[in-house]
């Protein structure tokens, strides 16, 4: 069984993140698919059929050259656009909540000593923490998200000058760590939202005991490396449909149909199906980042390390 409450360095965070999935990956993703599978399929279906229809109209239906065609089309189909937008927003919001909190509840049960976690266990965690989840969502929407957007926006704006890019590279992983630490601490302790938010910020720069060096660089470095890995993999999946799309445009004999509307027929379906698959892959791969954040959080809880170590010492010889 993997030990969670222990001191880790930069390399251990990355290595143990992969070790985690080697030990628990089969059970972890089995529950993840049961929990998220239907939502992911619904999201992919909306992307494939909903947005494909919109792009088909934008690119291929104005055969008469009417300058106000798009305006008329949007006005005539306003209800459809609102419905697609609302469905996408609801599905994506629920997916993000489940995607963020699933690893939190899963690791919490492992830390408590449970070796085989079932779907019913995770569902009971979501049910029992419904009230706290609602408070967390409100805090994220009205406090954390606006502040994060301001920080990221300022950093992005500063890219226009030379110093901007390095600041962005530091701000994004730090904000990501603060958000994930907030969720882990909020559901692993009896603290309120603001108390957990305060801890998540302070934990990036110092340990509770105050006697050790700042953990900032190893937390930042670990999140940065994992994010780069995920970015490279998801970019490969995203590039596949674009390569197919442009290759088809170059190799297809011009007949006016494909050029008029490249999103029709088998090519259009293949393009959006591939994007749908890449979207699903990105959700699955994001678990690596969230588990890595969990290991960093348990590293930060030095106040519990000694208690766990003493408990393990007390169990020595019991089963001998």
C-alpha positions as CSV (number, residue, x, y, z in Angstrom):
1,X,0.0,0.0,0.0
2,X,1.3,3.5,-0.9
3,X,2.3,5.8,1.9
4,X,0.8,9.3,1.5
5,X,1.8,11.3,4.6
6,X,5.5,11.4,4.0
7,X,8.1,13.9,2.9
8,X,8.7,14.0,-0.8
9,X,11.1,15.9,-3.1
10,X,10.5,17.1,-6.6
11,X,11.3,13.8,-8.3
12,X,9.3,11.8,-5.8
13,X,6.1,13.8,-6.6
14,X,6.4,12.9,-10.3
15,X,7.5,9.4,-9.8
16,X,4.9,8.5,-7.1
17,X,2.2,10.0,-9.3
18,X,2.9,7.3,-11.9
19,X,3.4,4.7,-9.2
20,X,-0.1,5.6,-7.9
21,X,-1.7,4.6,-11.2
22,X,0.4,1.5,-11.4
23,X,-1.0,0.4,-8.0
24,X,-4.5,1.8,-8.1
25,X,-5.1,2.7,-11.8
26,X,-7.4,-0.2,-12.7
27,X,-9.8,0.4,-9.8
28,X,-9.4,4.2,-10.0
29,X,-10.4,4.5,-13.7
30,X,-13.1,1.8,-13.4
31,X,-14.9,4.0,-10.8
32,X,-14.0,7.2,-12.8
33,X,-15.7,5.8,-16.0
34,X,-18.8,4.7,-14.0
35,X,-19.0,8.1,-12.5
36,X,-18.1,10.3,-15.5
37,X,-18.7,8.0,-18.5
38,X,-22.2,9.2,-19.3
39,X,-21.4,12.8,-18.9
40,X,-18.3,12.5,-21.1
41,X,-20.4,10.8,-23.8
42,X,-23.1,13.5,-23.6
43,X,-20.4,16.2,-23.9
44,X,-18.8,14.6,-26.9
45,X,-22.3,14.1,-28.6
46,X,-23.1,17.8,-28.1
47,X,-19.7,18.8,-29.5
48,X,-20.0,16.5,-32.5
49,X,-23.6,17.2,-33.5
50,X,-24.4,20.6,-32.0
51,X,-21.3,22.6,-33.0
52,X,-20.8,20.7,-36.2
53,X,-24.2,21.9,-37.3
54,X,-23.3,25.5,-36.5
55,X,-20.0,25.4,-38.3
56,X,-21.7,23.7,-41.3
57,X,-24.1,26.6,-41.6
58,X,-21.4,29.2,-41.1
59,X,-19.0,27.8,-43.8
60,X,-21.3,26.2,-46.3
61,X,-24.9,27.4,-46.6
62,X,-24.6,31.0,-47.9
63,X,-24.7,29.9,-51.5
64,X,-26.4,33.1,-52.7
65,X,-23.8,35.5,-51.1
66,X,-26.4,37.2,-48.9
67,X,-24.4,39.6,-46.7
68,X,-26.9,39.3,-43.8
69,X,-27.1,35.5,-44.0
70,X,-25.3,34.7,-40.7
71,X,-27.2,37.4,-38.9
72,X,-30.5,35.9,-40.1
73,X,-29.4,32.4,-39.4
74,X,-28.5,33.2,-35.8
75,X,-31.8,35.1,-35.3
76,X,-33.8,32.2,-36.7
77,X,-32.0,29.6,-34.6
78,X,-31.5,31.6,-31.4
79,X,-33.4,29.0,-29.3
80,X,-31.1,26.2,-30.6
81,X,-28.0,28.2,-29.8
82,X,-29.2,29.0,-26.3
83,X,-30.1,25.3,-25.7
84,X,-26.8,24.0,-27.0
85,X,-24.9,26.6,-24.9
86,X,-26.9,25.8,-21.7
87,X,-26.5,22.0,-22.2
88,X,-22.8,22.4,-22.8
89,X,-22.4,24.7,-19.8
90,X,-24.3,22.3,-17.4
91,X,-22.6,19.2,-18.5
92,X,-19.1,20.8,-18.5
93,X,-19.8,22.3,-15.0
94,X,-20.9,19.0,-13.5
95,X,-17.9,17.3,-15.2
96,X,-15.5,19.8,-13.7
97,X,-16.9,19.4,-10.2
98,X,-16.8,15.6,-10.4
99,X,-13.4,15.6,-12.1
100,X,-11.9,17.8,-9.4
101,X,-13.5,16.1,-6.4
102,X,-13.3,12.5,-7.4
103,X,-9.5,12.2,-6.8
104,X,-9.9,14.1,-3.5
105,X,-12.4,11.6,-2.2
106,X,-10.6,8.6,-3.6
107,X,-7.2,9.6,-2.0
108,X,-8.9,10.4,1.2
109,X,-10.3,6.9,1.5
110,X,-6.9,5.4,0.6
111,X,-5.2,7.5,3.3
112,X,-7.8,6.3,5.8
113,X,-6.7,2.7,5.1
114,X,-9.3,1.5,2.7
115,X,-7.7,-0.7,0.0
116,X,-10.6,-1.5,-2.3
117,X,-12.8,1.5,-3.1
118,X,-16.2,1.0,-4.7
119,X,-18.4,3.2,-6.7
120,X,-20.9,3.4,-3.9
121,X,-18.2,4.7,-1.6
122,X,-17.5,7.7,-3.9
123,X,-21.2,8.4,-4.4
124,X,-21.7,8.4,-0.7
125,X,-18.9,10.9,-0.3
126,X,-20.5,13.2,-2.9
127,X,-23.9,12.8,-1.2
128,X,-22.5,13.4,2.4
129,X,-20.5,16.4,1.3
130,X,-23.2,18.0,-0.9
131,X,-23.6,21.0,1.3
132,X,-19.8,21.6,1.6
133,X,-19.5,21.1,-2.2
134,X,-22.1,23.8,-2.8
135,X,-20.2,26.2,-0.5
136,X,-17.0,25.4,-2.3
137,X,-18.5,26.0,-5.7
138,X,-19.9,29.4,-4.6
139,X,-16.5,30.3,-3.1
140,X,-14.7,29.2,-6.3
141,X,-17.2,31.2,-8.5
142,X,-17.3,34.5,-6.6
143,X,-13.9,34.6,-4.9
144,X,-11.2,32.3,-6.3
145,X,-12.1,32.5,-10.0
146,X,-12.3,36.3,-10.3
147,X,-9.0,36.7,-8.4
148,X,-7.4,33.9,-10.5
149,X,-8.6,35.6,-13.8
150,X,-7.2,38.9,-12.6
151,X,-3.8,37.4,-11.8
152,X,-3.6,35.4,-15.0
153,X,-5.0,38.3,-17.1
154,X,-2.3,40.6,-15.8
155,X,0.4,38.0,-16.4
156,X,-0.9,37.4,-19.9
157,X,-1.0,41.2,-20.6
158,X,2.6,41.5,-19.5
159,X,3.6,39.0,-22.2
160,X,3.6,42.0,-24.5
161,X,6.8,43.0,-22.7
162,X,9.7,40.7,-22.2
163,X,9.1,40.0,-18.5
164,X,5.5,38.8,-19.1
165,X,6.2,35.2,-20.2
166,X,8.4,34.2,-17.1
167,X,5.7,35.7,-14.8
168,X,3.0,33.6,-16.6
169,X,5.1,30.5,-16.1
170,X,5.1,31.1,-12.4
171,X,1.6,32.3,-11.9
172,X,-0.3,29.6,-13.6
173,X,1.2,26.6,-11.7
174,X,0.9,28.5,-8.4
175,X,-2.7,29.3,-9.0
176,X,-3.4,25.7,-9.9
177,X,-1.7,24.5,-6.7
178,X,-3.7,26.9,-4.6
179,X,-7.0,25.7,-6.1
180,X,-6.2,22.0,-5.7
181,X,-4.8,22.4,-2.2
182,X,-8.0,24.3,-1.3
183,X,-10.2,21.3,-2.3
184,X,-8.0,18.7,-0.6
185,X,-7.8,20.7,2.6
186,X,-11.5,21.6,2.6
187,X,-12.5,17.9,2.4
188,X,-9.7,16.5,4.5
189,X,-10.3,18.7,7.5
190,X,-13.1,20.4,9.4
191,X,-12.0,23.9,8.3
192,X,-14.3,26.4,6.7
193,X,-13.8,27.7,3.1
194,X,-11.8,30.8,4.0
195,X,-9.6,28.9,6.5
196,X,-8.8,26.3,3.9
197,X,-8.2,29.0,1.3
198,X,-5.8,30.7,3.7
199,X,-4.0,27.4,4.3
200,X,-3.7,26.6,0.6
201,X,-2.0,29.9,-0.1
202,X,0.4,29.7,2.9
203,X,1.2,26.0,2.2
204,X,2.8,27.0,-1.1
205,X,5.5,29.0,0.6
206,X,6.1,27.3,4.0
207,X,5.4,24.3,6.1
208,X,3.3,24.4,9.2
209,X,6.2,23.8,11.6
210,X,8.1,26.7,10.0
211,X,11.5,25.0,10.5
212,X,12.0,23.7,7.0
213,X,12.9,25.4,3.7
214,X,10.1,26.6,1.5
215,X,8.4,23.9,-0.5
216,X,7.4,26.4,-3.3
217,X,9.9,25.3,-5.9
218,X,9.3,21.6,-5.7
219,X,5.5,22.2,-5.8
220,X,5.8,24.6,-8.7
221,X,8.3,22.4,-10.5
222,X,6.2,19.2,-10.1
223,X,3.0,20.9,-11.4
224,X,4.9,22.5,-14.3
225,X,6.4,19.2,-15.4
226,X,3.1,17.3,-15.2
227,X,1.3,20.1,-17.0
228,X,3.9,20.1,-19.8
229,X,3.5,16.3,-20.2
230,X,-0.3,16.7,-20.4
231,X,0.0,19.6,-22.8
232,X,2.2,17.6,-25.2
233,X,-0.1,14.5,-25.2
234,X,-3.3,16.5,-25.7
235,X,-1.7,18.6,-28.4
236,X,-0.8,15.5,-30.3
237,X,-4.5,14.4,-30.2
238,X,-5.6,17.9,-31.2
239,X,-3.3,18.0,-34.1
240,X,-4.5,14.7,-35.6
241,X,-7.8,16.1,-36.9
242,X,-6.1,19.2,-38.2
243,X,-3.5,17.2,-40.1
244,X,-6.3,15.0,-41.5
245,X,-8.3,18.1,-42.4
246,X,-5.5,19.9,-44.3
247,X,-4.3,16.7,-45.9
248,X,-7.8,16.1,-47.2
249,X,-8.0,19.6,-48.6
250,X,-4.7,19.2,-50.4
251,X,-5.3,15.7,-51.8
252,X,-9.0,16.0,-52.6
253,X,-9.7,16.8,-56.2
254,X,-11.6,20.2,-56.3
255,X,-15.3,19.8,-57.0
256,X,-16.7,22.7,-55.2
257,X,-18.5,20.7,-52.6
258,X,-15.7,20.1,-50.1
259,X,-14.3,23.6,-50.5
260,X,-17.7,25.1,-50.0
261,X,-18.4,23.2,-46.8
262,X,-15.5,21.1,-45.4
263,X,-17.5,19.9,-42.4
264,X,-20.0,17.9,-44.4
265,X,-19.8,14.1,-45.1
266,X,-17.4,11.6,-43.6
267,X,-14.6,14.2,-43.3
268,X,-16.7,16.5,-41.1
269,X,-17.8,13.6,-38.9
270,X,-14.2,12.3,-38.5
271,X,-13.0,15.7,-37.6
272,X,-15.4,16.3,-34.8
273,X,-15.2,12.7,-33.5
274,X,-11.5,13.1,-33.2
275,X,-11.9,16.3,-31.3
276,X,-14.4,14.6,-29.1
277,X,-12.0,11.8,-28.4
278,X,-9.2,14.3,-27.6
279,X,-11.5,16.1,-25.2
280,X,-12.2,12.8,-23.4
281,X,-8.4,12.0,-23.3
282,X,-7.7,15.4,-21.7
283,X,-10.2,14.7,-19.0
284,X,-8.7,11.3,-18.3
285,X,-5.1,12.6,-18.3
286,X,-6.0,15.5,-15.9
287,X,-6.3,12.9,-13.2
288,X,-2.5,12.7,-13.2
289,X,-2.3,16.4,-12.3
290,X,-4.9,16.1,-9.6
291,X,-3.3,13.0,-8.0
292,X,0.1,14.8,-8.1
293,X,-1.5,17.7,-6.3
294,X,-2.9,15.3,-3.7
295,X,0.6,14.0,-3.0
296,X,1.9,17.6,-2.6
297,X,-1.0,18.4,-0.1
298,X,-0.2,15.3,2.0
299,X,3.5,16.4,1.9
300,X,2.5,19.8,3.3
301,X,0.6,18.3,6.2
302,X,3.6,17.9,8.4
303,X,1.4,18.2,11.5
304,X,0.0,14.7,10.6
305,X,3.2,13.0,9.5
306,X,4.3,12.2,13.0
307,X,0.9,11.0,14.1
308,X,0.8,8.5,11.1
309,X,4.4,7.4,11.8
310,X,3.5,6.7,15.5
311,X,0.4,4.8,14.5
312,X,2.4,2.6,12.2
313,X,4.9,1.9,15.0
314,X,2.1,0.9,17.3
315,X,0.9,-1.7,14.8
316,X,4.3,-3.4,14.6
317,X,4.1,-6.9,16.0
318,X,0.3,-7.0,16.2
319,X,0.0,-9.4,13.3
320,X,3.1,-11.4,14.1
